[in-house]
Amino acid sequence: MLAKVTVAEAAQAVASGPERARVELVGPFVEAAARVLMQECGETVGKGQLYRVRSPQTTNDISALIAITGAVAGLVVYSMSMDTARSLAGKMMGEEIAELDPIAQSAIAELANMITGQAGIGLEKNGFPSDMSPPVLLMGQGSSIATFNLTRLVVPLVVSSGDFSIDVAIKET
């Protein structure tokens, strides 16, 4: 069942909450990303240094946003360079991708959807049942994700074609 929440509503919920990232809220996203990237793309994932960012602007070429509601509320953003997006979409589709056309964009959105779906299972096991919105894909570095200055915990992952970052801005409701 998909939640009837907008990205802006989820952003507002997080912006008004405490700025703490608990491992039981962030861990499921990192574990799910490593699992899905291996299953769908054959990628072994390395992890970079965590950091926080407070800006409405995206920092990569392609970003997939998903709103989370339920026992936790907020946003998760998966972002990557154009080269990484083409590589991952190509691996999912079984062919080389020269341009991130609508079909390749759909593959990236589905990758975000699969990661968040599996993370949702992990959140529920940790006592935080939640729902998610369909992914929204933003094209272009510096796209604005909301009018609120969210503090996001950024988990940089490293795949063979570059960086794949997970920005988590969720809180208990």
Secondary structure by P-SEA (a helix, b strand, c coil): ccccccaaaaaaaaaaccccccccccaaaaaaaaaaaaaccccccccccccccccccccccbbbbbbbbccbbbbbbbbbcaaaaaaaaaaaaccccccccaaaaaaaaaaaaaaaaaaaaaaaaaccccccccbbbbccccccccccccccbbbbbbcccbbbbbbbbcccc
